[in-house]
Amino acid sequence: MKTYIKRDTNVETFRDIDHKTTKINADKIYGVAIVNDAKIVRITPATDAGGVGK
């Protein structure tokens, strides 16, 4: 699997003058792709082993 940056850091600010506060929000968006199908492993839940955990 490989990770790609879809959109770099985006910083937004908002100033509330009535309460004298500044809100800051930042995000970065990534995408993930499978680049080699031969290395994929499937993980499945285990079956009930006679009431283990009850």
JOSUL-V726369 format. One record per residue. N is the residue number from 1. RES is the residue in three letters. PSI is psi in degrees with one decimal (999 if undefined). Layout:
# JOSUL-V726369
n:N res:RES psi:PSI
n:N res:RES psi:PSI
This chain:
# JOSUL-V726369
n:1 res:MET psi:149.1
n:2 res:LYS psi:142.6
n:3 res:THR psi:132.6
n:4 res:TYR psi:142.8
n:5 res:ILE psi:118.2
n:6 res:LYS psi:-42.0
n:7 res:ARG psi:128.4
n:8 res:ASP psi:-179.2
n:9 res:THR psi:129.3
n:10 res:ASN psi:115.9
n:11 res:VAL psi:129.7
n:12 res:GLU psi:141.2
n:13 res:THR psi:149.3
n:14 res:PHE psi:126.8
n:15 res:ARG psi:123.9
n:16 res:ASP psi:101.8
n:17 res:ILE psi:-24.0
n:18 res:ASP psi:-37.2
n:19 res:HIS psi:-0.2
n:20 res:LYS psi:50.3
n:21 res:THR psi:153.4
n:22 res:THR psi:126.4
n:23 res:LYS psi:135.7
n:24 res:ILE psi:131.5
n:25 res:ASN psi:133.4
n:26 res:ALA psi:141.5
n:27 res:ASP psi:158.9
n:28 res:LYS psi:133.6
n:29 res:ILE psi:130.1
n:30 res:TYR psi:156.8
n:31 res:GLY psi:149.3
n:32 res:VAL psi:137.3
n:33 res:ALA psi:146.9
n:34 res:ILE psi:122.1
n:35 res:VAL psi:-13.8
n:36 res:ASN psi:100.9
n:37 res:ASP psi:-22.2
n:38 res:ALA psi:-20.7
n:39 res:LYS psi:15.0
n:40 res:ILE psi:135.2
n:41 res:VAL psi:132.2
n:42 res:ARG psi:129.5
n:43 res:ILE psi:124.8
n:44 res:THR psi:153.2
n:45 res:PRO psi:146.2
n:46 res:ALA psi:150.8
n:47 res:THR psi:162.2
n:48 res:ASP psi:124.1
n:49 res:ALA psi:56.8
n:50 res:GLY psi:37.1
n:51 res:GLY psi:21.6
n:52 res:VAL psi:131.4
n:53 res:GLY psi:2.7
n:54 res:LYS psi:999
